[in-house]
């Protein structure tokens, strides 16, 4: 968890909002630091987290989490974290017999398009706990990242349908939150990615867009972060508020500052 990012968003673990969809987007840079922030943020907030990790291994997220003050291993052992490791699970889908449909079962289907097993996995992972079990504050679904599903042959409509059903189950029925990363390739011909990104943007309450610098690599400024607060139910003129900051990623933190106000420049 990065305290400076909490300050920008005006939130802390003890007063995390509920029922929200947060869209993380990266363009010409790596926005994974945002994923690590929200993962550690919600674990520290004592929320039940279902993490669908399609990019990196569990050990990778655990090493970064330890730098941010959380142990994913401990969270998984106590039942707070349910972790779907896409890299390892994909091997199971192809080479091991499954007694029940695997969350990534679509990988074996000739006509990929059915994400119902993945939805059922999320719904089961975040179901309310029974008596005698630890009580968590609210359920959270974290996905890193949805663009991978497009690369694996799914259409944008199928992914949007998956997010819609997850919003019903997590945000509306159980008053939880969803955080998802989508990569913006910047390719005008990638229509599926544009459909996915635009569709999620219209549904989101908060959009964090990490962008590379137009001038290229800089040792003291790694990129800029656009923060857009939205209220989807309000008219367009009343619902949007945005700010833009530049940032520098350090080993255990991220520094944010106004454009052109980097300490290295001043």
PyMOL commands that set and color helices and strands:
alter all, ss='L'
color gray80, all
select helices_A, chain A and resi 3-9+13-15+32-44+58-67+72-77+86-95+105-108+116-125+147-151+156-173+191-203+236-239
alter helices_A, ss='H'
color red, helices_A
select strands_A, chain A and resi 21-27+48-53+81-85+139-144+177-183+206-211+223-229+241-249+254-257
alter strands_A, ss='S'
color yellow, strands_A
deselect
rebuild
show_as cartoon
